[in-house]
Amino acid sequence: FPSHDTPYLCVYDTTTQTAASTTVAYPITFNSTDVSNGISLVTAPNNSRMLVSQNGVYNVQFSIQLANNSNAPQDIDIWFRKNGVNIVNSNTRFGRAQRKDVGDPFHVVGAVNFFVPLNSGDYVELVWSTTSVDAQIQYYAAGTSPTRPAIPTVITTISFVSSTA
């Protein structure tokens, strides 16, 4: 495929995402699209589904800002779903230390990439669960001294790798 026909998407979120329960899997949502070509963020039902328009193998990557506001270590699991079904062996567990102090959570960045074969009309999404409702996917506003950009909750990119035979 010529480069102008190569599908790609970069989306991110600027809201802190929390879990109301430790026994529920939550789709990770996005509120902004940076760039896209041939892949779109589907707004219904919850801004979590990334829909492709071309058959192929895609590299799905994410960088996610994890925070723990608990007085104990906690875990967050993040995995991939294709068309609403969990992708086998796609989960990653991120362990986080207890918070540093009241109002100062322990935070760390998690990053993973995964190859996913998709057909036109398929969608992929990220899903998470946690061992504590005090653990969250955290947004940080732009800073000063020195001036620096905000930290999105999550940044996800999808890029076309090859066609499927």
N, C-alpha and C positions, 0 to 999 in steps of 0.2 A: 504494500500500500504506500502511496506517496505520503510524505510527512503531513500534508494538510488534511489527509483523511484519517490520520491516526487519532483515535479517541483518547481523551484524557479528561480528568476532573480534579480540581482542588477545592475542598470545602473546609469550613472551620466553624467553631461556635464560640460565642462571647458571653455565655451564661453559665453559672455554676450548676452542674447537674448532680442531683442528690437521689438517694434511694430511700423509699419509705419503708421497705422491708428487706430483710436479708434472704428471703426465700423466693424472691421474684427476679426474673431477668429483665433488664431495662434496655431498650434500644438507645444507642447514643445518637443524639440529635445534632443538627447543624442549622445555623441561622444565616450563614453567608456563603456565597460562592465566589471564589477568587477568579478562577478561569475554568472554562469548560469547552469541550468539542466532542459531540457524539455521546456524551454521558451526562445525565441530568439528575439533580436532586429532586426527588418526588416529595411534594409538600403534604400529601395525604398518605397515611393517617397522622404522621408525626415528624416529618422532616428527617427521617433516618435512612431512607432507601435511596441507593444510588443505582440508577437504571441505565443499562447499556443499550445501544442501538445497533451493535455489530457483533457477530459471532467472533469469539477469540479467547485467548488466554490473557488475563489481566493481572497486573501486579497491584495489589491493594496495600497501601502503607498508611500507618497512623503514628502520630506523636501526640501523647495525651498527658495532661498535667494532673497527677494524682495527689490528693491531700488526705491526711488523717488528723482529725480533730479529737481523737479518742486518747485516753490515758493509757491505752494498751496497744500493742502492735495489731495491725489489721491486714487483711488481704483484699485485693480486688482482682477478679477474673474478667478477662476481656476475650471475646471470641467472635468469629465470623458466622454470619448466616447468609444463605443463598435462597432466595424466594421463600423466606420464612422458616427454613429448615437449617438447624445447626450444621455447620461443616465439620465433619469428623476430624479430630486431632488438630483443631485450630485454636484451642484455648491457650492463653498465657496467664499465669498467676503472678501478680505483682505484690510482694510483701512490703509493708510500710511500717516504719518505726512509730512509736507513740509520739504524740504532739510534743513540741519543744517546751511550750508554756501556754497558758490560757491565752487564746487569741492568736497563737503562733503555731499553726499546724506543721507537722512533718510533711514535706512535699518532695516529689520525685517525678521525673518524666519517664514514661514508658513508651517504647517504640518497637513496632513489629511490622514486617511485611509478609505477604502471603500471595502465592499465585492461585488464581481461581479461574477455571474455565467457565465462560458464560456465553449464552446465546442471546441474540437480539430479543429484547423484552424481559430478560432476566434482571433481577436486582440483587445487590449485596448490601449488607448492613453490619455494623458493629454492635455488639451486645455486651452488657456488663452486669455483674452482680458483686456484692460485697459482704464481708463478715460482720460489718457494723454500719448502722445508718449514720455514724459519725465520719465515715470515710466518704469522699466525694471526688468528683471530677471538677477541678477548681479553675475559675477564671481569675486573672490578676490584671487590674487596670494598669495603664501606662504609668511609669515611674518618673521621679525627678531625682536630681543630685546623684548620679547623672541622669539626664533625660534619656528614657528608653521606651521602646514600644510595649504595648500590652502583651500579655501571655494568653493566647486563646485556650479554651478548655481542651479542645482537640483540633488537630489539623489532619485531614485525611486526603490522600491523593490516590487516584486510580489511573493507571496508564496501560495502554494496549501493549502486549508483548509480542504476540504472534497470532496468526489465524489458526483455526483448528482444522485438522484434515478429516 
